[in-house]
């Protein structure tokens, strides 16, 4: 009976990893959407950034989630001097294609022009790990990696129990310990990303000089944040959101319409 449970655990882990791999792959765009994308790309290449922006935004409003669409939308906004929307869409493209060098380069350029020198996230181990993972893996890839390690652990566990006492069994147990450590690290990494994304989602100021208040009820805004400032949204109240920025060292309340969440 125990052996059956081990097999079921292995199959569940492998099936979960396969499912996440499949759902993380971007679905091919319908023919009409692909045609819209080609037209928008042509407009952008010919210098008609405003018209291209409208077509890219149309695709996004239809539920198209594509690194190419977000990247080119970021380029369109950047060419019009809208750093807030440019950084927002580069960040969205990076979430889907974190290892794309063009996305990284253009995001760095937009950040430099927006004087965005500090990370919005607090300088804690959880946020540092999350930021590192975001630079290299999508959320689905992180989950698939954790489940893959779980599958490897289950397989090695079954093998170790079936081997006769001796060197092969000792070797399999050493491998089992190593995979167990990696599995715990993978699950912790995935968990930290889920916690951070749920508790303090990343956002970008998308308007120029957004008024920054100490509380939603304050009569005046003693400061403002320029477009392109990256923040973490920590709370909402009516038409206001509380944000942290500058490595978590500063915080305040912004109009909800002035901030867009990355994902």
C-alpha positions in Angstrom: 0.0 0.0 0.0 2.8 2.4 0.9 4.5 1.7 -2.5 1.3 2.7 -4.2 1.2 6.0 -2.4 4.8 6.7 -3.4 3.9 6.0 -7.1 0.8 8.2 -6.8 2.9 11.0 -5.3 5.5 10.7 -8.1 2.8 10.8 -10.8 1.1 13.8 -9.2 4.3 15.7 -9.1 5.2 14.9 -12.7 1.6 15.7 -13.8 1.7 19.0 -11.9 5.0 20.0 -13.5 3.8 19.1 -16.9 0.6 21.1 -16.4 2.5 24.2 -15.3 4.8 23.9 -18.3 1.9 23.7 -20.7 0.0 26.6 -19.2 3.1 28.8 -18.9 3.6 28.6 -22.7 2.0 31.5 -24.4 -0.9 30.5 -26.5 -0.6 31.3 -30.2 -2.5 34.5 -31.0 -5.6 34.2 -33.2 -5.1 35.2 -36.9 -6.9 38.6 -36.4 -4.7 39.4 -33.4 -1.5 38.4 -35.2 -2.5 40.7 -38.1 -3.1 43.6 -35.6 0.3 43.0 -34.1 2.0 43.1 -37.5 0.2 46.3 -38.4 1.1 47.8 -35.0 4.8 46.8 -35.4 4.8 48.4 -38.9 3.4 51.6 -37.5 6.0 51.7 -34.7 8.9 51.1 -37.2 7.6 53.9 -39.4 7.6 56.3 -36.5 3.8 56.4 -35.9 4.2 55.5 -32.2 0.8 57.0 -31.1 -1.2 54.9 -33.6 0.9 51.8 -32.7 0.2 52.4 -29.0 -3.6 52.3 -29.7 -3.3 49.0 -31.5 -1.1 47.4 -28.8 -3.4 48.6 -26.1 -6.3 47.1 -28.1 -4.6 43.7 -28.0 -3.9 44.0 -24.2 -7.6 45.0 -23.6 -8.6 41.8 -25.4 -6.6 39.7 -22.9 -3.5 39.1 -25.0 -0.6 38.4 -22.6 2.6 38.4 -24.8 6.1 39.5 -24.0 6.4 40.9 -27.6 3.2 43.0 -27.2 4.3 44.4 -23.9 7.8 45.0 -25.1 6.7 46.9 -28.2 4.1 48.8 -26.3 6.9 49.9 -23.9 8.9 51.0 -26.9 6.0 53.0 -28.3 5.5 54.8 -25.0 9.2 55.3 -24.5 9.5 57.0 -28.0 6.7 59.4 -26.9 8.5 60.2 -23.6 6.0 58.4 -21.4 8.5 56.8 -19.0 5.8 55.5 -16.6 3.9 53.5 -19.1 7.2 52.4 -20.8 8.6 51.0 -17.5 5.3 49.4 -16.6 5.1 47.5 -19.9 8.8 46.6 -19.9 8.2 45.1 -16.4 5.3 43.2 -17.7 7.3 41.9 -20.7 10.1 40.9 -18.2 7.6 38.9 -16.1 6.9 36.8 -19.2 10.4 36.7 -20.7 12.8 37.5 -17.8 16.0 36.4 -19.7 15.3 38.5 -22.9 18.3 40.8 -23.3 16.3 43.4 -25.3 13.8 43.7 -22.6 16.5 44.0 -20.0 18.4 46.7 -22.0 15.4 48.9 -22.7 14.1 48.6 -19.1 17.5 49.7 -17.8 17.5 52.6 -20.3 14.0 53.7 -19.2 14.9 53.4 -15.5 18.1 55.5 -16.1 16.0 58.3 -17.8 13.5 58.2 -15.0 16.3 58.4 -12.4 15.1 55.1 -11.0 18.3 54.1 -9.1 16.8 52.4 -6.0 14.7 49.2 -5.9 11.2 49.7 -4.5 11.4 46.5 -2.4 12.5 46.5 1.2 16.0 45.2 1.7 15.0 41.9 3.3 16.1 38.4 2.4 12.6 37.4 1.1 12.4 40.4 -1.2 16.0 40.0 -2.4 15.4 36.4 -3.3 12.2 37.4 -5.1 13.9 40.1 -7.0 16.7 37.7 -8.1 14.2 35.1 -9.2 12.1 37.6 -11.1 15.2 38.5 -13.2 15.7 34.9 -14.4 12.5 32.8 -14.0 8.8 33.3 -14.6 6.5 32.4 -11.8 5.4 29.2 -13.6 9.0 28.2 -14.2 9.7 28.6 -10.5 6.7 26.4 -9.7 7.7 23.8 -12.3 11.2 23.7 -10.9 9.9 23.1 -7.4 7.6 20.3 -8.6 10.3 18.8 -10.7 12.5 18.5 -7.6 9.6 17.0 -5.7 9.2 14.4 -8.5 13.0 13.7 -8.4 12.8 13.3 -4.6 9.9 10.8 -4.8 11.7 8.8 -7.5 14.9 8.6 -5.6 13.0 7.7 -2.4 11.4 4.7 -4.2 14.7 3.7 -5.7 16.5 3.9 -2.3 13.9 1.7 -0.7 14.2 -1.0 -3.4 18.0 -1.2 -3.5 19.8 -3.9 -1.5 22.1 -2.7 1.3 25.5 -1.7 -0.1 27.2 1.1 -1.9 24.4 1.8 -4.5 21.9 2.3 -1.7 24.2 4.6 0.3 24.8 6.6 -2.9 21.1 6.9 -3.6 20.5 8.1 0.0 23.2 10.8 -0.4 21.5 11.9 -3.7 18.2 11.8 -1.8 19.5 14.2 0.8 20.9 16.6 -1.8 17.6 16.6 -3.8 15.7 17.1 -0.5 17.7 20.2 0.3 17.2 21.5 -3.3 13.5 20.7 -3.1 13.1 22.7 0.2 14.9 25.6 -1.4 12.8 25.4 -4.5 9.5 25.3 -2.6 10.7 28.2 -0.3 11.6 30.3 -3.4 8.2 29.7 -5.0 6.5 30.4 -1.7 8.4 33.7 -1.2 7.4 34.9 -4.7 3.7 34.0 -4.1 3.7 35.8 -0.7 5.4 38.9 -2.0 3.2 39.1 -5.1 0.0 38.7 -2.9 1.1 41.0 0.0 3.0 43.7 -1.8 2.5 43.6 -5.6 4.9 45.6 -7.7 3.6 48.8 -9.3 4.7 51.8 -11.4 3.7 55.4 -11.2 2.2 56.1 -14.6 1.4 59.8 -14.4 3.8 62.7 -13.9 4.2 64.2 -10.4 1.6 62.0 -8.6 0.7 63.7 -5.3 2.2 61.8 -2.3 0.2 62.2 0.9 1.0 61.0 4.4 -2.6 59.7 4.7 -5.6 59.6 2.4 -7.4 62.1 4.6 -4.5 64.7 4.6 -5.5 68.1 3.2 -2.3 68.5 1.1 0.4 66.5 -0.5 3.9 67.5 0.7 5.6 65.6 -2.0 5.1 64.0 -5.4 6.5 61.0 -7.3 7.5 61.3 -11.0 6.2 59.0 -13.6 8.3 55.8 -13.8 8.9 55.5 -10.1 8.6 51.8 -9.1 6.7 51.0 -5.9 5.2 48.2 -3.9 1.5 48.5 -3.1 0.9 47.6 0.5 -2.7 48.8 1.2 -5.8 50.4 -0.4 -8.4 52.8 1.0 -11.1 54.2 -1.2 -9.4 55.9 -4.1 -5.9 55.8 -2.6 -3.2 53.2 -2.4 -0.4 53.1 0.1 3.0 52.4 -1.4 6.6 51.9 -0.3 9.6 52.8 -2.4 13.3 53.7 -2.2 14.2 50.2 -0.9 11.3 50.3 1.4 12.7 53.3 3.3 9.9 55.7 2.3 6.1 55.3 2.0 3.0 57.4 1.4 -0.4 57.4 -0.3 -1.0 58.0 -4.0 -4.2 58.3 -6.0 -5.2 54.8 -7.2 -5.4 56.0 -10.8 -1.7 57.1 -10.7 -0.4 53.6 -10.1 -0.6 50.5 -12.2 0.2 47.0 -10.9 2.7 45.1 -13.0 0.9 41.7 -12.7 
